Amino acid sequence: MNIIWHKKSRQYHLYNDKISYIMGISPVGELGGIYFGKRIHDKEEFSYADYRFALPNVTVDPDTESYSRELNRQEYPSFGTGDFGAAAFEVEQSNGSRISSFTYKSHSIFKGKTPLNGLPATYAGEDEAMTLEVTLEDDVAKMTLVLSYTIFDKYPVVARHAVFRNNGTETVKLTRALSMCLDLPDRDYRWMQFSGAWARERIPQEKELSAGSVMIESKRGVSSANQNPFVIIKRPGTDDFSGDAFGFSFVYSGNFLAQAECDTFGRTRILMGINPERFGWPLEKGEEFETPEVVMAVTGSGLNDLSQTYHSLYNNNLVRGKWKNRPRPVLINNWEATFMDFTEERILSIAEKAKEAGVELFVLDDGWFGERNDDYAGLGDWIENPDKLPQGMKGLARKMNAMGLKFGFWIEPEMVNPDSNLFRRHPDWALQTPGRKASLGRHQLVLDYSREEVVDYVFDMLKKVISDAPISYIKWDMNRSLTEVYSAELPPQKQGMVYHKYVLGVYRLYEKLRAEFPEILFESCSSGGNRFDAGMLYYAPQAWCSDNTDAIDRIKIQYGTSYGYPISSIGAHVSAVPNQQTGRNVSITTRANVAYFGAFGYELDLNHITDEEFEEVKRQIEFMKENRELFQFGRFYRLRSPFEADQAAWIVVSEDGKRAILALYCMRSNVNMLPGFLKLAGLKEDALYTLKGEEYYGDELMNLGVPVGRLAADGFAIGRDFVSYVEVLEAK
Ligand code: GLA
């Protein structure tokens, strides 16, 4: 890994063993793009990559009379000076002008990576990464722009963000401040996004790029289940096993924009950052604005490889604290068993049975506080309800501990019900626009986290409950989108700050709680997977993946989630049947066979299953405990897509390749079909593996494949929906 500054050509080459990122100072002094891809040899200059001639109908720089911003690749373009593509940023100046040109002043290259201010980001030690910060200035707007690039030693990854500073005396306003732009020289790509809704999150969708833009965004205040802030650009024909692709992952949890724009010359511009819609950030004299980070990754060997890069990078350089790379406890959550209708006695009876089965952690979900007996009241009043918890959280937690269980509980700290003491005392603490009614979502309003006092107040309330009891885990929920966004505290010209300040407030509360309670395992949640993003993983190493706990639907949801996020981060539970969301009846075996590939747990009352099923649950938990390191942190390969066939398969492989766990699911049986072969991946070619008592070579399993008929003796082909097989492969 190195970052070279070629002084004569004024070009930078960031590289490691796998990739090169090359750019340089353009003839007009701005930063121009040259190359991002597989590692290439270093050279003094790559200036031939610039176009120094004008075409008809392009505008050129008046000093050089030949350099056109439209024809040359830009690193962080503005609009209005000859580049007619989508801009990375825009600054409104005090005279009304939105024209700017930031030109090179200096740079610094250093080992490691500096943290972002109040924002989640990947981190790295001095031997893990190198960073280049290029400082550019606009003398007219009197502003500085620092573009930051970190290259990681072990990963084919470059992390980027930008910082603006107002050095003048007049206030300026950022109306657009994306985190990155990447100009690619052609448009022979397919765009892949992960879209959905509540209960059907992160479903992969593809389209071909052609002239014009493809764009996804969130305007909900959260990253959203509708569009995930992770996209892939891949060559036609690239699949999970081979081909070129780029990944773009936004380390942020609020409104975002991701765009691919193809210009008239057949080139592609990729942009990602905070959604400019409703964004406006005034910078007064001396103030700075820092954009969140985008993590760009490259592969030449298919999408499994790209996903594994994100899995390892996020497990090693994004997740922090005690739970980093640590197998997660097997938990039981009472939500689908009781909803809000419970007594301490009922909770303890669920816990006792769970303990007998081998569960390690009990999670008390919604309904333990205030007047919270349904979802019309109580949010905001984080004080135990004595009818449900007669000796408070402390009493219950101690009883759990005495039983040998760790204990944690649910909160939804960003919300308030109009029917709550908090709202009655502080009606102006909810986001709402003066003179207008505030829309409700699940009968609740959103607290104005752009205000420090609101965040501090909630922190104090939560701190009291948490520090009073032995708490090991917190599930932090967020159950509605933001509407009528307006903060009573900010003047009119600062209302464009509220969406982002809200997210910063959420991050601040997380950081305060983490600092106060470093041992606690946080799980983020947002009506299931409505805020499943890399930003959240910096604070909460796992996220409830979806409120849809139906195993068959979960295959698709977890499969889609695996493209951008590690298996350790995917909260996955075995729940009761018929399933609450789909009414489907799936065996307890298949329910666990899907949930194993995640942060595993149960979400039902184990007193209500058959003795036979209970014995199986005991075996499942034992199996999970033996293998959770491999399930959660092994190298994960998607093998067969549930979106292309009635079967799905995936495998996790240990670091040394000697142990693997294969899963094969039949979502829908096909009559009168041959079972066929399933090709495995990630194994050692020469090793001899035992699978269901038979021996196979690694190369045999990866090229000829496993005869599915041997895994599924009674045959996927002959009429049984929802069966599944999880098998351990062990090399000699
Ligand atoms: C959301 C979560 C669920 C559960 C409920 C409680 O829907 O996604 O898991 O916690 O809230 O109200």
Residues whose N, C-alpha, C, O or C-beta is under 5 A from the ligand:
A	BS01	GLA	W335 D365 D366 C525 S526 S527 G528 D547
